[in-house]
């Protein structure tokens, strides 16, 4: 994993709302409607935050008719934690 991608992930998690969303997703896949129930934000605001989490690779979105379900991208999270732990030395 390169440093730019890690930086994007860390920036995404530096926002309080996105960190709360990420915490919610640690319990497993959630519909956007369930995420909204746990936060005091509008649907367009949730879409903005989810776009950032998905674009950096930390979250995956799965469309099911009119609903979108989100989950943590475990491979990307592992790559980030490996990088933070110095396990990708020389790969940047």
KOLLUMBA-412032 format. One record per atom (N, C-alpha, C): residue number from 1; atom name; x, y, z. Coordinates in steps of 0.001 Angstrom, whole numbers, plus 500000, padded with zeros to 6 digits. Each point is the difference from the previous one (the first is absolute). Example, Ala and Ser with C-alpha at 12.3 -4.5 7.8 and 13.67 -1.06 7.14 Angstrom:
PT|pos|site|c1|c2|c3
PT|1|N|513190|494310|507800
PT|1|CA|499110|501190|500000
PT|1|C|500900|501200|500000
PT|2|N|499650|501050|499280
PT|2|CA|500820|501190|500060
PT|2|C|499230|501090|500730
//
This chain:
PT|pos|site|c1|c2|c3
PT|1|N|500858|498821|500000
PT|1|CA|499142|501179|500000
PT|1|C|500900|501237|500000
PT|2|N|499630|500988|499210
PT|2|CA|500827|501193|499943
PT|2|C|499556|501026|501049
PT|3|N|500892|500924|500287
PT|3|CA|499754|500995|501043
PT|3|C|498814|500904|499658
PT|4|N|499792|500302|498724
PT|4|CA|498873|500861|499614
PT|4|C|498662|499360|500350
PT|5|N|499878|498710|499733
PT|5|CA|498742|499308|500322
PT|5|C|499790|499947|501511
PT|6|N|501063|499733|500736
PT|6|CA|499906|499991|501467
PT|6|C|499582|501365|500514
PT|7|N|500564|501047|499440
PT|7|CA|499658|501353|500413
PT|7|C|498525|500283|499750
PT|8|N|499473|499577|498852
PT|8|CA|498578|500195|499701
PT|8|C|499122|499270|501017
PT|9|N|500392|498796|500370
PT|9|CA|499229|499241|500980
PT|9|C|500022|500676|501370
PT|10|N|501179|500442|500399
PT|10|CA|500117|500654|501303
PT|10|C|499237|501319|500031
PT|11|N|500039|500746|498900
PT|11|CA|499222|501241|499921
PT|11|C|498509|499705|500078
PT|12|N|499571|498927|499336
PT|12|CA|498583|499635|500037
PT|12|C|499564|499701|501428
PT|13|N|500837|499324|500752
PT|13|CA|499649|499640|501370
PT|13|C|500211|501135|500997
PT|14|N|500616|501095|499552
PT|14|CA|500241|501114|500914
PT|14|C|498751|500846|500239
PT|15|N|498960|499775|499209
PT|15|CA|498734|500709|500182
PT|15|C|499155|499248|501024
PT|16|N|499447|500722|500962
PT|16|CA|499231|499374|501088
PT|16|C|498810|499181|499482
PT|17|N|499260|500540|499046
PT|17|CA|498841|499284|499471
PT|17|C|500417|498734|499282
PT|18|N|501045|500071|499171
PT|18|CA|500458|498808|499284
PT|18|C|500554|498954|500964
PT|19|N|500640|500454|501065
PT|19|CA|500492|499059|501000
PT|19|C|498829|499295|500692
PT|20|N|498924|500730|500279
PT|20|CA|498805|499386|500591
PT|20|C|499392|498984|499041
PT|21|N|499930|500351|498718
PT|21|CA|499471|499071|499002
PT|21|C|500858|498743|499956
PT|22|N|501313|500178|500002
PT|22|CA|500920|498868|499959
PT|22|C|499797|499105|501224
PT|23|N|499817|500613|501162
PT|23|CA|499725|499237|501227
PT|23|C|498727|499182|499850
PT|24|N|498963|500604|499409
PT|24|CA|498744|499291|499783
PT|24|C|500198|498806|499063
PT|25|N|500819|500175|498978
PT|25|CA|500225|498945|499017
PT|25|C|500842|498852|500551
PT|26|N|500678|500232|501117
PT|26|CA|500793|498928|500607
PT|26|C|499106|498838|500421
PT|27|N|498717|500270|500213
PT|27|CA|499054|498954|500370
PT|27|C|499503|499194|498813
PT|28|N|500359|500393|498793
PT|28|CA|499577|499289|498797
PT|28|C|499303|500914|499016
PT|29|N|499560|499442|498902
PT|29|CA|499361|500744|498919
PT|29|C|498750|500702|500505
PT|30|N|499844|501279|499588
PT|30|CA|498832|500790|500406
PT|30|C|499392|500722|498810
PT|31|N|498687|500085|500015
PT|31|CA|499269|500803|499033
PT|31|C|500204|501477|500356
PT|32|N|500010|500843|498994
PT|32|CA|500146|501438|500242
PT|32|C|498935|500506|500967
PT|33|N|498797|499451|499915
PT|33|CA|498924|500444|500891
PT|33|C|500335|499724|501462
PT|34|N|500670|498886|500284
PT|34|CA|500400|499668|501372
PT|34|C|501118|500930|500482
PT|35|N|500895|500361|499106
PT|35|CA|501067|500936|500367
PT|35|C|499386|501346|500337
PT|36|N|499040|500436|499178
PT|36|CA|499331|501284|500255
PT|36|C|499292|500013|501353
PT|37|N|499426|498881|500393
PT|37|CA|499309|499923|501285
PT|37|C|500943|500271|501168
PT|38|N|501262|499634|499835
PT|38|CA|500973|500168|501074
PT|38|C|500723|501331|500003
PT|39|N|499723|500831|499014
PT|39|CA|500700|501285|499890
PT|39|C|498993|501132|499828
PT|40|N|500400|501186|500335
PT|40|CA|499143|501181|499839
PT|40|C|500436|500762|498749
PT|41|N|499877|499328|498833
PT|41|CA|500381|500612|498731
PT|41|C|498922|499692|498963
PT|42|N|500051|500713|498890
PT|42|CA|499050|499778|498912
PT|42|C|500528|498922|499057
PT|43|N|499122|499510|499127
PT|43|CA|500404|498983|499028
PT|43|C|501081|500522|499048
PT|44|N|499889|501244|499487
PT|44|CA|501076|500495|499132
PT|44|C|501351|500100|500726
PT|45|N|499962|500344|501276
PT|45|CA|501242|500073|500775
PT|45|C|500592|498609|500169
PT|46|N|499140|499003|500256
PT|46|CA|500482|498623|500105
PT|46|C|500624|499567|498674
PT|47|N|499357|500309|498905
PT|47|CA|500536|499634|498684
PT|47|C|501383|500598|499787
PT|48|N|500185|501243|500410
PT|48|CA|501310|500666|499880
PT|48|C|501060|499243|500800
PT|49|N|499681|499680|501248
PT|49|CA|500960|499307|500857
PT|49|C|500289|498593|499481
PT|50|N|498972|499312|499514
PT|50|CA|500208|498648|499494
PT|50|C|500821|500015|498714
PT|51|N|499831|501022|499176
PT|51|CA|500808|500116|498789
PT|51|C|501477|500102|500367
PT|52|N|500299|500789|501010
PT|52|CA|501397|500153|500430
PT|52|C|500546|498668|500519
PT|53|N|499217|499303|500831
PT|53|CA|500452|498712|500541
PT|53|C|500163|498958|498897
PT|54|N|499115|500014|499029
PT|54|CA|500092|499045|498883
PT|54|C|501136|500366|499049
PT|55|N|500160|501282|499702
PT|55|CA|501038|500431|499063
PT|55|C|501404|499685|500508
PT|56|N|500199|500087|501314
PT|56|CA|501336|499701|500533
PT|56|C|500198|498498|500177
PT|57|N|498927|499228|499876
PT|57|CA|500108|498552|500054
PT|57|C|499625|499364|501328
PT|58|N|499685|500803|501004
PT|58|CA|499684|499437|501318
PT|58|C|498630|499354|500081
PT|59|N|499074|500417|499151
PT|59|CA|498645|499452|500027
PT|59|C|499605|499537|498603
PT|60|N|499114|499026|499982
PT|60|CA|499424|499507|498754
PT|60|C|498505|500294|500016
PT|61|N|499461|500318|498832
PT|61|CA|498560|500247|499854
PT|61|C|499408|498929|499106
PT|62|N|498852|499497|500401
PT|62|CA|499314|498975|499230
PT|62|C|498550|500440|499805
PT|63|N|499629|500213|498736
PT|63|CA|498634|500434|499687
PT|63|C|499071|498796|499963
PT|64|N|498841|500159|500616
PT|64|CA|498961|498979|499978
PT|64|C|498681|500706|499736
PT|65|N|499644|500070|498739
PT|65|CA|498830|500720|499540
PT|65|C|500133|501461|500394
PT|66|N|499211|500517|500920
PT|66|CA|500109|501419|500364
PT|66|C|500818|500219|501262
PT|67|N|500493|498943|500593
PT|67|CA|500776|500108|501238
PT|67|C|501481|499825|499705
PT|68|N|500813|500630|500804
PT|68|CA|501448|499800|499932
PT|68|C|500463|499474|501346
PT|69|N|500757|498914|499959
PT|69|CA|500568|499417|501210
PT|69|C|501501|500253|499985
PT|70|N|500522|500380|501153
PT|70|CA|501419|500320|500115
PT|70|C|500687|499020|500939
PT|71|N|501259|499749|499729
PT|71|CA|500806|499137|500858
PT|71|C|501449|500476|499949
PT|72|N|500767|499560|500979
PT|72|CA|501425|500316|500031
PT|72|C|500718|499112|498996
PT|73|N|500904|500583|499241
PT|73|CA|500862|499239|499096
PT|73|C|501153|499469|500853
PT|74|N|499883|498755|500413
PT|74|CA|500972|499417|500928
PT|74|C|501402|499893|499409
PT|75|N|500103|499791|498700
PT|75|CA|501323|499933|499368
PT|75|C|500701|501351|500070
PT|76|N|499261|501071|499727
PT|76|CA|500589|501339|500058
PT|76|C|500372|500353|501435
PT|77|N|499145|499633|500953
PT|77|CA|500297|500280|501402
PT|77|C|501237|499245|500454
PT|78|N|500133|498746|499573
PT|78|CA|501193|499229|500356
PT|78|C|501251|500617|499396
PT|79|N|499912|500433|498757
PT|79|CA|501150|500630|499355
PT|79|C|500402|501273|500744
PT|80|N|499006|500774|500457
PT|80|CA|500298|501215|500756
PT|80|C|500651|499657|501331
PT|81|N|499455|499040|500726
PT|81|CA|500590|499654|501297
PT|81|C|501393|499395|499827
PT|82|N|500200|499213|498949
PT|82|CA|501336|499480|499715
PT|82|C|500972|501144|499766
PT|83|N|499566|500979|499219
PT|83|CA|500853|501153|499704
PT|83|C|500314|500768|501279
PT|84|N|498989|500211|500847
PT|84|CA|500204|500718|501258
PT|84|C|500936|499239|500935
PT|85|N|499962|498672|499930
PT|85|CA|500863|499169|500839
PT|85|C|501394|499809|499401
PT|86|N|500254|500630|498858
PT|86|CA|501310|499907|499371
PT|86|C|500245|498696|499270
PT|87|N|498931|499263|499718
PT|87|CA|500143|498705|499341
PT|87|C|500120|500127|498487
PT|88|N|499920|501218|499491
PT|88|CA|500157|500244|498564
PT|88|C|501272|500784|499737
PT|89|N|500985|499843|500846
PT|89|CA|501272|500712|499847
PT|89|C|500531|499797|498583
PT|90|N|500377|501074|499381
PT|90|CA|500562|499933|498669
PT|90|C|498985|499870|498882
PT|91|N|498727|499914|500324
PT|91|CA|498966|499834|498966
PT|91|C|499330|501314|499654
PT|92|N|500433|501071|500605
PT|92|CA|499375|501303|499733
PT|92|C|500708|500686|498863
//
